[in-house]
Amino acid sequence: MKVMNDGFIYKLVSGEKAKDIFALGLFELYVVYEDDSESEIESQKDLNEALENGYDIGIAVGNINQ
């Protein structure tokens, strides 16, 4: 799990899990950066680049403050 500065939570997944989730379209995946920013993974290319660069990949869970 990664809790962002604003209280939003991402469930982090391994590279292999991310590939499976993306291939099956189970959940939206996000690249979660060290600076607390994120970007949605919209293509296989996005996923591959995130994995090659060693970025965290997560599934949006929700806000801890709600």
C-alpha positions, -999 to +999 in steps of 0.1 A: +000+000+000+011+035-006-006+064+011-001+097-007+003+130+011-033+139+004-045+107+021-053+088-012-044+051-011-030+029-038-027-009-035+007-016-051+010-047-073+040-066-086+050-063-123+037-098-131+003-090-114+002-057-132+006-074-165-022-099-157-045-072-145-039-050-175-043-079-200-076-089-184-088-053-179-097-060-143-088-026-128-074+007-139-037+008-131-016+038-122+021+046-121+028+060-086+058+082-085+081+091-056+069+127-057+033+117-048+021+122-084+005+094-105-006+088-140-030+063-155-016+034-175-035+036-207-015+013-230+008-017-230+036+008-239+029+028-207+030-004-186+062-015-202+079+018-196+068+019-160+082-016-154+115-008-172+119+023-151+111+005-118+082+026-109+055+015-085+023+004-101-010+005-081-047+002-081-066+032-067-083+022-034-097+055-021-091+083+003-082+076+039-099+108+051-134+097+040 
